[in-house]
């Protein structure tokens, strides 16, 4: 049975292999502080946390520091770690099932008290003013002349908490260096000096905690034109001594914003980086190639961006099955954004040497406004245009004239790794690709319940793709694959079975959800002109149209 835990702190624990604070199966009863919960999709982390009041670090979020004092005599029969001012454990516990006393024998508050229950073994006594706590993101990256939004969606939310503020007013001062900021709202707040909400270098806001956090959400930071380097946004919160003794308290945090210069290839030739990791992406001739910028982006920590102008970037360095982007396909091992000038003018051509991109486990690739063509994987290879074993985002792209054994244009496979393969395709055209066996446009397959292949299609056109020998002219969904389709057109795709989509779970669950989409003129030789879903597939269809799909031998959906 899973271990049950409530109102407890587990943080600051270490192992020689840098494992998280917890591992295995738990049942959180709420209001725990876990410094590093680890990856919830990995055997090296823990499951079961996320109940009401839980504060979890790790799993893609910053590790939480509970702000504990040194182990010392704070009263009581044993040494204890006191909670320092600003600790996220303060007032974070639950009255439900809380012990009457803390580790020292001090009485904990009861329902109706000014103070709440603190998480852990140490309870702050009532009557002392508790300071505010700023929560700010770390590792913030943007690019020259590109604005950045601080919001919850991007995991960059700025917020303020103060456990004993009640309805009293607080004061938040903001100041920027290397850019200016814009607030989306200041309802209920006063600004000093009185000014507009846009293009601010500094301001002081006064008001309730709720109104302050609304103003801080969706804050827009715009770097100074042409600026690159480290910009800063400083937030200082003053509680004005709301309750208890000790006077006013403040919390000051500086958000560092790494404003990077995007790489910009100046040649169409396919050359390697002469000095990987030096930040300049020059080949031996002093030119900047697409391959060199990818090698440099992989070597540098954090997100890097590559901007491509009009033209065709053709791969010419033969050599398959190496994984550092030196030959063959362009391997992605870090977080890379590639943005072109439009699908009609910016083209990356695999030249039938190999697939075009391979996103390695742990890598992340975002492609915008480019065409991917000419990728070819021979033998039993997967993903003619792109093979994704990590995270892939396609936005306003086109994939065409690519070919592989499985997944003519795209293969999304989690493989023998402890993370899912995640693919998001938005406003993209996938057309005229072919597979020797399965998935003319795309194939997806996971490895286990925790290592799935997750694919989302939004506003995509999948047309004229083929897999004439086997299954899934458009998409092939295999075991542990999850496909979510919305506002998408499947047209003129063909296969032996399942003209547009074929699903085969092979004893394990595959999942397909289709909303507001159209299947038109797809065809299969045997069965499933539009869709063939094998036993074990969970298939949900909502608000969609199937018309003019056909099979040669027997009937099928559409």
C-alpha positions as CSV (number, residue, x, y, z in Angstrom):
1,X,0.0,0.0,0.0
2,X,1.2,3.6,-0.7
3,X,2.7,5.5,2.2
4,X,0.2,8.2,3.5
5,X,1.7,11.6,4.4
6,X,0.2,14.9,5.5
7,X,1.4,18.3,6.9
8,X,5.0,17.3,6.5
9,X,8.2,18.7,5.0
10,X,10.5,16.4,3.0
11,X,13.3,18.6,1.6
12,X,17.1,19.0,1.5
13,X,17.8,15.3,1.3
14,X,20.6,14.0,-1.0
15,X,22.0,10.9,-2.5
16,X,25.2,10.2,-4.4
17,X,23.2,9.8,-7.6
18,X,21.4,13.1,-7.0
19,X,18.0,11.5,-6.6
20,X,15.0,13.5,-5.5
21,X,13.7,13.7,-1.9
22,X,11.0,11.0,-2.4
23,X,10.7,8.0,-4.6
24,X,8.0,5.5,-5.1
25,X,4.2,5.4,-4.5
26,X,2.7,7.8,-2.0
27,X,-0.8,8.9,-1.0
28,X,-0.7,12.5,-0.1
29,X,-3.4,13.6,2.4
30,X,-2.5,17.2,1.6
31,X,-0.5,20.2,2.7
32,X,3.0,18.6,2.3
33,X,6.1,20.5,1.2
34,X,8.3,18.3,-1.0
35,X,11.5,20.0,-2.1
36,X,12.1,17.8,-5.1
37,X,9.4,15.3,-6.0
38,X,11.4,14.1,-9.0
39,X,9.9,13.1,-12.4
40,X,6.4,11.8,-11.9
41,X,6.8,9.9,-15.3
42,X,10.0,8.2,-14.2
43,X,11.0,5.4,-11.8
44,X,13.4,7.9,-10.2
45,X,10.6,10.1,-8.8
46,X,7.4,9.8,-6.8
47,X,3.7,9.6,-7.5
48,X,0.8,10.5,-5.4
49,X,1.6,14.1,-4.6
50,X,-0.6,17.0,-5.8
51,X,-3.4,16.9,-3.2
52,X,-4.9,20.1,-1.8
53,X,-2.2,22.3,-0.2
54,X,0.8,20.3,-1.5
55,X,3.8,22.3,-2.5
56,X,5.9,20.3,-4.9
57,X,9.3,21.2,-6.4
58,X,11.1,19.3,-9.2
59,X,9.4,17.6,-12.1
60,X,10.2,20.6,-14.3
61,X,9.7,23.2,-11.5
62,X,12.3,24.8,-9.3
63,X,13.3,22.8,-6.2
64,X,11.6,24.3,-3.2
65,X,13.7,25.6,-0.3
66,X,11.7,25.4,2.9
67,X,13.9,28.0,4.6
68,X,14.8,26.1,7.7
69,X,17.0,27.6,10.5
70,X,20.0,25.6,11.8
71,X,19.4,22.6,14.1
72,X,19.5,24.2,17.5
73,X,17.8,24.6,20.9
74,X,14.6,26.4,20.1
75,X,13.0,25.2,23.3
76,X,11.5,21.8,24.0
77,X,13.1,18.4,24.7
78,X,15.0,18.1,21.4
79,X,16.9,20.4,18.9
80,X,14.7,21.7,16.1
81,X,14.8,23.5,12.8
82,X,12.8,26.7,13.1
83,X,10.9,28.0,10.1
84,X,12.6,31.2,8.9
85,X,10.8,34.4,7.9
86,X,9.4,33.8,4.4
87,X,9.3,30.0,4.5
88,X,6.7,28.6,2.2
89,X,5.7,26.2,5.0
90,X,4.3,29.1,7.1
91,X,0.5,28.9,7.4
92,X,0.6,26.2,4.7
93,X,-0.7,23.3,6.8
94,X,-4.2,22.0,7.5
95,X,-6.1,22.0,10.8
96,X,-7.4,18.6,9.8
97,X,-5.5,15.8,11.7
98,X,-2.9,18.3,12.9
99,X,-1.2,17.3,16.2
100,X,-2.2,19.5,19.1
101,X,1.4,20.4,19.8
102,X,4.6,20.7,17.7
103,X,7.9,19.0,18.2
104,X,8.8,21.4,21.1
105,X,5.5,20.9,22.9
106,X,4.2,24.3,21.8
107,X,0.4,24.5,21.2
108,X,-0.6,24.8,17.6
109,X,-3.4,27.2,16.6
110,X,-7.0,26.1,16.4
111,X,-9.6,27.0,13.9
112,X,-10.5,30.7,14.2
113,X,-7.0,31.8,15.2
114,X,-5.1,34.6,13.5
115,X,-2.3,32.2,12.7
116,X,-2.8,29.0,10.7
117,X,-1.0,25.6,10.9
118,X,2.6,25.5,9.7
119,X,3.8,22.5,7.6
120,X,6.2,20.3,9.4
121,X,7.3,19.8,13.0
122,X,7.8,23.4,14.0
123,X,5.0,25.9,14.7
124,X,5.5,29.6,14.7
125,X,3.9,31.2,17.7
126,X,1.1,33.8,17.2
127,X,1.6,37.5,17.6
128,X,4.6,38.0,15.3
129,X,4.2,39.7,12.0
130,X,5.1,37.4,9.1
131,X,6.8,38.9,6.1
132,X,5.6,38.7,2.5
133,X,7.0,36.1,0.1
134,X,7.7,36.8,-3.6
135,X,7.5,33.9,-6.0
136,X,9.5,34.5,-9.1
137,X,10.7,32.3,-12.0
138,X,14.3,31.4,-12.6
139,X,16.2,30.7,-15.9
140,X,14.2,33.2,-17.9
141,X,15.3,33.5,-21.5
142,X,14.2,35.7,-24.4
143,X,15.8,37.0,-27.6
144,X,16.8,40.4,-28.9
145,X,13.8,42.6,-29.7
146,X,11.4,39.9,-28.5
147,X,8.9,40.5,-25.7
148,X,8.3,37.9,-23.0
149,X,5.2,37.4,-20.9
150,X,5.4,36.4,-17.2
151,X,2.3,34.2,-16.8
152,X,1.2,30.8,-15.4
153,X,0.9,29.2,-18.9
154,X,4.6,29.7,-19.6
155,X,5.6,28.7,-16.0
156,X,7.0,32.3,-15.5
157,X,4.3,33.6,-13.1
158,X,5.2,36.3,-10.7
159,X,3.1,36.3,-7.5
160,X,3.2,37.5,-3.9
161,X,1.9,35.8,-0.8
162,X,1.5,37.0,2.8
163,X,-0.1,34.6,5.3
164,X,-1.3,37.3,7.7
165,X,-2.1,40.1,5.4
166,X,-5.8,39.6,5.4
167,X,-7.6,42.5,3.7
168,X,-4.7,44.9,4.5
169,X,-2.9,46.7,1.8
170,X,0.6,45.8,0.7
171,X,3.1,47.7,-1.5
172,X,4.9,46.2,-4.5
173,X,7.6,48.1,-6.2
174,X,8.9,47.1,-9.7
175,X,11.9,48.3,-11.5
176,X,13.4,47.2,-14.8
177,X,16.9,47.3,-16.3
178,X,17.6,46.5,-19.9
179,X,14.0,47.0,-20.9
180,X,10.6,48.1,-19.8
181,X,7.4,46.4,-18.7
182,X,3.7,46.7,-19.2
183,X,0.9,45.7,-16.7
184,X,-2.3,44.3,-18.1
185,X,-4.4,45.5,-15.2
186,X,-4.3,47.8,-12.1
187,X,-7.9,47.6,-11.0
188,X,-8.2,48.4,-7.3
189,X,-4.6,49.6,-7.1
190,X,-2.9,52.9,-6.7
191,X,0.3,53.7,-8.7
192,X,3.1,55.9,-7.6
193,X,3.9,58.0,-9.4
194,X,0.6,58.1,-11.1
195,X,1.2,56.9,-14.7
196,X,-0.1,54.7,-17.5
197,X,0.4,50.9,-17.4
198,X,2.6,50.7,-20.5
199,X,6.4,51.0,-21.1
200,X,7.3,51.4,-17.4
201,X,10.8,51.6,-16.1
202,X,9.6,51.5,-12.5
203,X,6.4,51.9,-10.5
204,X,5.0,51.2,-7.0
205,X,1.6,49.5,-6.6
206,X,-0.5,49.6,-3.5
207,X,-3.5,47.5,-2.8
208,X,-4.9,44.1,-1.7
209,X,-3.0,40.9,-2.2
210,X,-5.6,39.7,-4.7
211,X,-5.4,42.9,-6.8
212,X,-1.6,42.9,-6.7
213,X,-1.4,39.3,-8.0
214,X,-3.9,40.1,-10.8
215,X,-1.7,43.0,-11.9
216,X,1.5,40.9,-11.8
217,X,0.0,38.1,-13.8
218,X,0.6,38.5,-17.6
219,X,3.2,41.2,-17.0
220,X,4.9,41.9,-20.3
221,X,8.7,42.6,-20.4
222,X,10.1,44.2,-23.6
223,X,13.9,44.4,-23.9
224,X,15.4,47.7,-25.0
225,X,15.8,47.7,-28.8
226,X,19.0,46.0,-29.8
227,X,19.8,45.0,-26.3
228,X,21.4,41.6,-25.5
229,X,22.8,40.4,-22.2
230,X,21.3,40.1,-18.8
231,X,18.2,42.4,-18.2
232,X,16.7,42.5,-14.7
233,X,13.2,43.0,-13.2
234,X,13.3,43.7,-9.5
235,X,10.3,43.2,-7.2
236,X,10.2,44.6,-3.7
237,X,7.2,43.8,-1.5
238,X,6.5,45.6,1.8
239,X,3.7,44.4,4.1
240,X,3.5,47.7,6.0
241,X,3.6,45.8,9.3
242,X,0.1,44.3,8.9
243,X,-0.3,42.3,12.0
244,X,1.6,41.4,15.1
245,X,4.9,42.7,16.4
246,X,8.1,43.3,14.6
247,X,7.2,46.1,12.3
248,X,7.0,46.2,8.5
249,X,8.8,43.4,6.6
250,X,9.9,43.2,3.0
251,X,11.0,40.6,0.4
252,X,13.2,41.6,-2.5
253,X,13.9,39.4,-5.5
254,X,15.7,40.1,-8.8
255,X,14.6,38.2,-11.9
256,X,17.4,37.8,-14.3
257,X,16.4,37.8,-18.0
258,X,18.9,36.3,-20.4
259,X,18.3,38.3,-23.6
260,X,20.1,36.3,-26.3
261,X,21.0,37.0,-29.9
262,X,19.5,34.4,-32.3
263,X,21.8,32.5,-34.6
264,X,21.2,33.4,-38.2
265,X,22.9,31.3,-40.9
266,X,24.4,33.2,-43.8
267,X,25.1,30.3,-46.2
268,X,22.9,27.5,-47.5
269,X,25.8,25.0,-47.6
270,X,26.0,22.2,-45.1
271,X,29.0,22.6,-42.9
272,X,29.9,21.8,-39.3
273,X,30.8,24.1,-36.4
274,X,34.6,24.5,-36.2
275,X,34.6,25.2,-32.4
276,X,31.5,23.8,-30.7
277,X,30.5,25.6,-27.5
278,X,32.2,29.0,-28.2
279,X,28.8,30.7,-28.9
280,X,29.5,31.9,-32.5
281,X,28.6,28.9,-34.8
282,X,31.3,29.5,-37.4
283,X,32.5,26.8,-39.8
284,X,36.2,26.5,-40.9
285,X,35.5,29.2,-43.6
286,X,34.1,31.6,-41.1
287,X,30.5,31.1,-42.3
288,X,27.4,30.3,-40.3
289,X,25.5,27.3,-41.5
290,X,22.3,25.7,-40.3
291,X,24.1,22.6,-39.1
292,X,26.7,24.7,-37.2
293,X,24.0,26.7,-35.4
294,X,22.3,23.5,-34.3
295,X,25.6,22.1,-33.0
296,X,26.2,25.3,-31.1
297,X,22.6,25.5,-29.8
298,X,23.0,21.9,-28.5
299,X,26.2,22.8,-26.7
300,X,24.9,26.0,-25.0
301,X,22.6,25.6,-21.9
302,X,19.1,26.9,-22.1
303,X,16.9,27.8,-25.1
304,X,18.5,29.0,-28.3
305,X,16.9,30.4,-31.4
306,X,17.8,30.1,-35.1
307,X,16.3,32.5,-37.6
308,X,16.3,31.4,-41.3
309,X,15.8,33.7,-44.2
310,X,14.3,32.7,-47.6
311,X,16.1,29.9,-49.4
312,X,16.7,26.2,-49.4
313,X,19.0,24.7,-46.8
314,X,20.1,21.3,-48.3
315,X,21.8,18.6,-46.2
316,X,24.8,17.2,-48.0
317,X,26.9,15.6,-45.2
318,X,26.2,11.9,-45.6
319,X,26.5,9.5,-42.6
320,X,23.6,8.0,-40.6
321,X,23.3,6.9,-37.0
322,X,25.5,9.4,-35.4
323,X,23.8,11.6,-32.8
324,X,25.8,14.9,-32.6
325,X,24.5,16.5,-35.8
326,X,27.9,16.1,-37.5
327,X,26.5,14.0,-40.4
328,X,23.2,12.9,-41.8
329,X,20.2,14.2,-39.9
330,X,20.2,17.3,-37.6
331,X,20.2,15.9,-34.1
332,X,18.5,18.0,-31.4
333,X,19.7,17.4,-27.8
334,X,18.8,20.7,-26.1
335,X,16.0,23.3,-26.4
336,X,16.1,24.8,-29.9
337,X,13.7,27.1,-31.8
338,X,14.0,27.4,-35.6
339,X,11.9,30.0,-37.3
340,X,11.8,30.6,-41.0
341,X,10.4,33.3,-43.2
342,X,7.4,31.2,-44.4
343,X,6.7,27.7,-45.7
344,X,6.8,28.9,-49.4
345,X,10.3,30.4,-49.1
346,X,12.2,28.7,-46.3
347,X,12.9,25.1,-47.0
348,X,15.1,22.5,-45.2
349,X,15.8,19.6,-47.6
350,X,17.1,16.2,-46.5
351,X,18.4,15.5,-50.0
352,X,17.4,11.8,-49.5
353,X,20.5,11.3,-47.4
354,X,18.8,10.7,-44.1
355,X,15.8,12.1,-42.2
356,X,15.9,15.9,-41.7
357,X,15.7,16.1,-37.8
358,X,16.1,13.7,-34.9
359,X,14.9,15.1,-31.6
360,X,16.8,13.0,-29.0
361,X,15.4,12.1,-25.6
362,X,15.5,15.2,-23.5
363,X,15.7,17.4,-26.5
364,X,13.1,20.0,-27.6
365,X,12.6,21.4,-31.0
366,X,10.2,24.1,-32.0
367,X,9.8,24.7,-35.8
368,X,7.9,27.7,-37.2
369,X,7.3,28.8,-40.7
370,X,9.5,26.3,-42.5
371,X,9.0,23.4,-45.0
372,X,10.7,20.0,-44.3
373,X,11.1,17.9,-47.4
374,X,13.3,15.3,-48.9
375,X,13.9,13.2,-45.8
376,X,14.5,9.5,-46.4
377,X,15.1,6.7,-43.9
378,X,16.0,3.4,-45.5
379,X,15.5,-0.1,-44.1
380,X,13.2,-0.3,-41.1
381,X,13.7,3.4,-40.1
382,X,11.1,5.6,-38.5
383,X,10.3,9.2,-39.3
384,X,11.3,10.3,-42.8
385,X,11.1,14.0,-42.1
386,X,11.4,14.1,-38.3
387,X,11.9,11.5,-35.6
388,X,10.9,12.7,-32.2
389,X,12.0,11.0,-29.0
390,X,11.7,14.1,-26.9
391,X,9.4,17.2,-27.4
392,X,8.5,18.6,-30.8
393,X,6.4,21.6,-31.7
394,X,5.4,22.3,-35.3
395,X,3.7,25.7,-35.9
396,X,2.8,26.9,-39.4
397,X,5.0,24.4,-41.1
398,X,4.8,22.0,-44.1
399,X,6.1,18.5,-44.3
400,X,6.2,17.0,-47.8
401,X,8.0,14.4,-49.9
402,X,9.5,12.5,-47.0
403,X,9.6,8.7,-46.7
404,X,10.3,6.0,-44.2
405,X,9.4,2.5,-43.2
406,X,7.1,3.9,-40.5
407,X,6.0,7.5,-40.3
408,X,6.7,8.9,-43.7
409,X,6.9,12.5,-42.5
410,X,7.0,12.1,-38.7
411,X,7.6,9.4,-36.1
412,X,6.9,10.1,-32.5
413,X,8.4,7.3,-30.4
414,X,9.1,7.3,-26.7
415,X,11.5,4.4,-27.0
416,X,13.5,2.9,-24.2
417,X,13.6,6.0,-22.1
418,X,11.8,7.1,-18.9
419,X,10.0,10.0,-20.5
420,X,7.1,10.4,-22.9
421,X,7.6,11.6,-26.5
422,X,5.4,14.7,-26.9
423,X,4.5,16.1,-30.3
424,X,2.3,19.2,-30.9
425,X,1.4,20.1,-34.4
426,X,-0.5,23.4,-35.0
427,X,-1.7,25.0,-38.3
428,X,0.6,22.8,-40.3
429,X,0.3,20.9,-43.7
430,X,1.5,17.3,-43.9
431,X,1.1,16.2,-47.5
432,X,2.5,13.8,-50.1
433,X,4.6,11.7,-47.8
434,X,4.9,7.9,-47.9
435,X,5.6,4.9,-45.6
436,X,6.8,1.5,-46.6
437,X,4.7,-0.1,-43.9
438,X,2.7,2.2,-41.5
439,X,1.7,5.8,-41.2
440,X,2.2,7.6,-44.5
441,X,2.1,11.0,-42.7
442,X,2.9,10.0,-39.1
443,X,3.3,7.0,-36.8
444,X,3.3,7.1,-33.0
445,X,4.2,4.5,-30.4
446,X,5.0,4.5,-26.7
447,X,7.0,2.1,-24.6
448,X,4.8,1.7,-21.5
449,X,2.1,3.3,-19.4
450,X,4.5,5.9,-18.1
451,X,6.5,6.3,-21.4
452,X,3.7,7.1,-23.9
453,X,3.8,8.9,-27.2
454,X,1.5,11.9,-27.0
455,X,0.5,13.7,-30.2
456,X,-1.8,16.7,-30.5
457,X,-3.0,18.1,-33.8
458,X,-4.7,21.5,-34.0
459,X,-5.7,23.0,-37.3
460,X,-3.7,20.5,-39.4
461,X,-4.2,19.4,-43.0
462,X,-3.1,15.8,-43.6
463,X,-3.5,15.0,-47.3
464,X,-2.3,12.7,-50.1
465,X,-0.1,10.6,-47.9
466,X,0.2,6.8,-48.6
467,X,1.2,3.6,-47.0
468,X,0.1,1.2,-49.7
469,X,1.6,-2.1,-48.3
470,X,0.2,-2.0,-44.8
471,X,-1.8,0.4,-42.6
472,X,-2.6,4.1,-41.9
473,X,-2.3,6.2,-45.0
474,X,-2.4,9.3,-42.8
475,X,-1.6,8.2,-39.2
476,X,-0.6,4.9,-37.6
477,X,-1.3,4.7,-33.8
478,X,0.4,1.8,-32.0
479,X,0.6,0.7,-28.3
480,X,0.7,3.4,-25.7
481,X,0.0,6.0,-28.3
482,X,-2.4,8.9,-27.6
483,X,-3.7,11.0,-30.5
484,X,-5.8,14.2,-29.9
485,X,-7.1,15.7,-33.1
486,X,-9.1,19.0,-33.4
487,X,-10.1,21.2,-36.3
488,X,-8.2,19.0,-38.7
489,X,-8.7,17.9,-42.3
490,X,-7.8,14.4,-43.5
491,X,-8.1,14.2,-47.3
492,X,-7.0,11.9,-50.1
493,X,-4.9,9.6,-47.9
494,X,-4.7,6.0,-48.8
495,X,-3.6,2.6,-47.5
496,X,-4.3,-1.1,-47.5
497,X,-6.2,-0.8,-44.1
498,X,-7.3,2.5,-42.5
499,X,-7.1,5.2,-45.2
500,X,-6.7,8.1,-42.9
501,X,-6.0,6.5,-39.5
502,X,-5.2,3.0,-38.3
503,X,-4.8,2.0,-34.7
504,X,-3.4,-1.2,-33.4
505,X,-2.8,-1.4,-29.6
506,X,-1.2,-4.9,-29.7
507,X,-2.6,-5.7,-26.2
508,X,-1.9,-2.3,-24.8
509,X,-4.3,0.7,-24.8
510,X,-4.1,3.2,-27.6
511,X,-6.3,6.3,-27.4
512,X,-7.7,8.5,-30.2
513,X,-9.9,11.6,-29.7
514,X,-11.3,13.5,-32.7
515,X,-13.2,16.8,-32.5
516,X,-14.5,19.1,-35.1
517,X,-12.6,17.5,-37.9
518,X,-13.3,16.3,-41.5
519,X,-12.4,13.0,-43.2
520,X,-12.9,13.4,-47.0
521,X,-12.1,11.1,-49.9
522,X,-9.7,8.8,-48.0
523,X,-9.4,5.2,-49.2
524,X,-8.4,1.7,-48.1
525,X,-8.1,-1.5,-50.1
526,X,-9.5,-3.9,-47.5
527,X,-11.3,-2.0,-44.6
528,X,-11.6,1.3,-43.0
529,X,-11.7,3.9,-45.7
530,X,-11.3,6.7,-43.1
531,X,-10.5,4.9,-39.8
532,X,-9.8,1.4,-38.7
533,X,-9.5,1.0,-34.9
534,X,-8.3,-2.3,-33.7
535,X,-9.7,-4.0,-30.6
536,X,-8.3,-2.2,-27.5
537,X,-8.4,1.2,-29.0
538,X,-10.3,3.9,-27.1
539,X,-11.8,6.0,-29.9
540,X,-13.9,9.1,-29.2
541,X,-15.3,11.2,-32.1
542,X,-17.2,14.5,-31.6
543,X,-18.7,17.0,-34.0
544,X,-16.9,15.7,-37.1
545,X,-17.7,14.9,-40.8
546,X,-16.9,11.8,-42.8
547,X,-17.7,11.9,-46.5
548,X,-16.7,10.3,-49.7
549,X,-14.3,7.8,-48.0
550,X,-14.3,4.3,-49.5
551,X,-12.8,0.8,-49.5
552,X,-12.3,-1.6,-52.4
553,X,-13.4,-4.8,-50.6
554,X,-15.5,-4.2,-47.5
555,X,-17.0,-1.4,-45.4
556,X,-15.4,0.7,-42.8
557,X,-15.9,4.0,-41.0
558,X,-16.7,6.6,-43.6
